[in-house]
Structures are given as structure tokens and as C-alpha cells.
């Protein structure tokens, strides 16, 4: 009997702790909205959003690793005014006729404990790719209260310059600096 217990303990030590596999979560398009804001000629802070976003988040909580891959339909810009939507989609800004999507692909996710605190990645707008660091301001991982499936919820923010993406018309009167504010919810596949 002692040999069997010893053998089981020894086998457990050699095998090491069980590792959780990475889990893939699909963005919920009804609750995932990239927003951005900028100073408009010193008069006001304008806040716009994109209505169509898709992508995945791969989370390995045990290893404290994650990957984020997001595609934004830039034709879904929502300023609250159709004429201004068309203006932002024009060649001087998003040029959605040539570049109907923007993408963000993480290169590194930094964790403190079991929560991500920053996401470094490559943001591509108008065919131009630049590194961006997003600060995670809130993070949830657990059962979705309505869907009863495992879910992730997060908010993140960062700052970019429009001119870095060939979209700097009217700067500096219209701020070159743009604040990104991203809300995502994702459901386990």
C-alpha cells in the first residue's frame, strides 16, 4: 500500500501541475465598441465610435498570456450625423473606400497577478502600421450573467496621433492627438 501511495505521489511530482489550455473568446459585436475622442478646435471634445467590430481574445490565465486580434469596420463610423460620417470616411481621414478596415494585433500582454494591465500591439489604419500600448482600465473573466457561458469583459485606452496614420488634416486646430477608448466583451467559443 505504501508503495502505491509513494508511486502516485512521485508520478504527480514528475508530471507537474496540470496546465490550463489557452481559451479562445469571440468578440460580442453587440457589446464591443472602439471609441475615439479628440479636441475640436478648442471648442469641445468630440467622441465617435465604430459600430462593427470582430475578433478574438486568446487567454491562458495559468500562464498569464493573452493574444488580442481585432478587426474594425471603418465604414461603420458613427458620429451621430450622416454627413459627418461621410466626411470622416473621406480620403483625408479614414479613406474607407481604399481601407474599409482597421486592425489591432497584440504583440505583448502584461499581467499583474491574474489580470492584464497593458496590451502592446500593432494598430493598422489606412495601411499604416504603428505600435500602440493600451492600458487596461477594467477586466472581468468569469461566467456571463445572462448567457451562462464563460466570458471576458474589458476596457482599455491609449493615445495615438492622426498624422502617424496619414489622417492629420486640420491639425493642430483639430487635435492631432486622439484618445482611444475601447470596450469589449467576448464569449468563449
C-alpha positions in Angstrom: 0.0 0.0 0.0 2.8 2.4 0.9 4.5 1.7 -2.4 1.3 2.5 -4.3 0.9 5.9 -2.5 4.6 6.7 -2.9 4.4 5.8 -6.6 1.3 8.0 -7.1 2.9 11.0 -5.3 6.2 10.5 -7.3 4.2 10.4 -10.6 2.4 13.5 -9.6 5.7 15.3 -8.9 7.2 14.3 -12.2 4.1 15.2 -14.2 4.0 18.6 -12.6 0.9 20.7 -12.2 -1.8 20.5 -14.8 -1.6 23.3 -17.2 -4.7 25.0 -18.4 -5.0 25.3 -22.1 -5.4 28.6 -23.8 -9.1 29.5 -24.3 -10.4 31.4 -27.4 -13.1 34.0 -26.9 -15.0 35.6 -29.7 -15.9 39.3 -29.5 -19.6 40.0 -29.0 -20.4 42.6 -31.7 -23.3 43.9 -29.7 -21.1 44.9 -26.8 -17.7 45.7 -28.4 -17.2 49.3 -29.5 -13.9 51.1 -30.2 -14.4 54.8 -29.5 -12.1 57.7 -30.0 -12.1 61.3 -28.9 -10.3 64.5 -29.9 -10.3 68.2 -29.2 -12.3 70.0 -31.9 -10.8 73.5 -32.4 -10.7 74.2 -28.7 -14.5 74.2 -28.6 -15.3 70.7 -27.5 -14.2 67.1 -27.0 -15.8 65.0 -29.8 -16.5 61.3 -29.1 -17.0 59.0 -32.1 -17.3 55.2 -32.3 -17.3 52.3 -34.7 -20.4 50.1 -34.7 -19.0 46.9 -36.3 -16.1 45.1 -34.7 -15.0 41.5 -34.8 -12.1 39.5 -33.4 -10.8 37.1 -30.8 -9.1 37.1 -27.5 -7.0 34.1 -26.6 -6.4 33.8 -22.8 -4.2 31.4 -21.0 -4.9 32.5 -17.4 -2.5 30.0 -15.8 0.4 31.1 -18.0 -0.6 34.7 -17.8 -0.6 35.1 -21.5 -3.1 36.5 -23.9 -3.4 37.5 -27.6 -5.8 40.1 -29.0 -6.8 40.2 -32.6 -9.4 42.8 -33.6 -10.8 44.0 -37.0 -12.8 47.2 -37.1 -15.1 48.0 -40.0 -14.2 51.7 -40.5 -17.2 52.2 -42.7 -19.3 51.8 -39.5 -18.1 55.1 -38.1 -20.8 56.7 -36.0 -20.6 60.4 -35.4 -24.3 60.8 -34.8 -24.7 62.7 -38.1 -24.7 61.1 -41.6 -22.9 63.9 -43.3 -20.1 63.9 -40.8 -19.8 60.1 -41.1 -19.2 60.6 -44.8 -16.6 63.4 -44.0 -14.7 61.1 -41.7 -14.7 58.3 -44.2 -13.2 60.5 -46.9 -9.6 60.2 -48.2 -8.3 62.9 -45.9 -9.3 60.9 -42.8 -10.1 57.2 -42.8 -10.3 56.7 -46.6 -12.7 53.8 -46.2 -13.1 53.4 -50.0 -9.5 52.1 -50.1 -9.2 50.9 -46.4 -12.5 49.6 -45.2 -11.0 48.0 -42.1 -8.5 48.9 -39.3 -6.8 46.1 -37.3 -5.1 45.7 -33.9 -3.0 42.7 -33.2 -1.3 42.3 -29.8 2.4 41.6 -29.6 2.6 41.5 -25.8 0.1 41.5 -22.9 1.5 42.4 -19.5 -0.2 40.9 -16.4 -0.2 41.9 -12.8 -1.4 38.8 -10.9 -4.2 37.2 -13.0 -5.3 40.4 -14.8 -3.9 42.1 -17.8 -2.7 45.7 -17.2 -1.3 46.7 -20.6 -1.6 45.4 -24.2 1.1 46.3 -26.6 0.3 45.7 -30.3 0.3 46.9 -33.9 -2.5 49.2 -35.0 -3.1 49.4 -38.7 -5.1 52.3 -40.1 -5.1 53.3 -43.8 -2.4 50.7 -44.5 -0.1 52.2 -42.0 1.0 50.1 -39.0 2.3 51.7 -35.8 3.0 50.2 -32.3 0.4 51.2 -29.7 0.1 50.5 -26.0 -3.3 50.2 -24.4 -3.8 50.5 -20.7 -6.4 48.1 -19.4 -8.7 50.0 -17.0 -11.1 47.2 -16.1 -11.1 43.4 -16.7 -13.5 40.6 -16.0 -13.2 36.9 -16.6 -15.9 34.6 -15.4 -19.5 33.4 -16.2 -21.6 35.7 -18.2 -24.7 36.5 -16.0 -27.2 36.1 -18.9 -25.6 33.7 -21.4 -24.3 31.3 -18.6 -21.1 30.9 -20.6 -17.5 31.9 -19.8 -16.8 35.5 -20.8 -14.3 38.3 -20.8 -15.1 41.9 -20.4 -12.6 44.7 -20.6 -12.0 48.4 -21.2 -8.7 49.8 -22.4 -7.4 53.2 -23.5 -4.4 54.7 -25.3 -3.3 57.7 -27.3 -2.3 57.9 -30.9 -1.6 60.7 -33.4 -3.8 61.0 -36.5 -0.8 62.2 -38.5 1.0 59.0 -37.9 -1.7 57.3 -40.0 -1.9 59.8 -42.8 -5.1 61.3 -41.3 -3.8 64.5 -39.9 -5.8 67.1 -41.9 -6.7 70.3 -40.0 -4.1 69.6 -37.3 -3.4 71.3 -34.9 -6.7 73.2 -35.0 -8.4 69.8 -34.8 -6.2 67.9 -32.4 -3.7 65.5 -33.9 -3.8 63.6 -30.6 -6.6 61.1 -30.4 -7.6 59.1 -27.3 -8.8 55.6 -27.9 -11.3 54.1 -25.5 -12.2 50.5 -26.3 -14.9 48.4 -24.6 -15.0 44.7 -25.4 -17.0 41.7 -24.3 -16.1 38.3 -25.6 -17.7 34.8 -25.2 -15.9 31.5 -25.0 -16.1 29.7 -28.4 
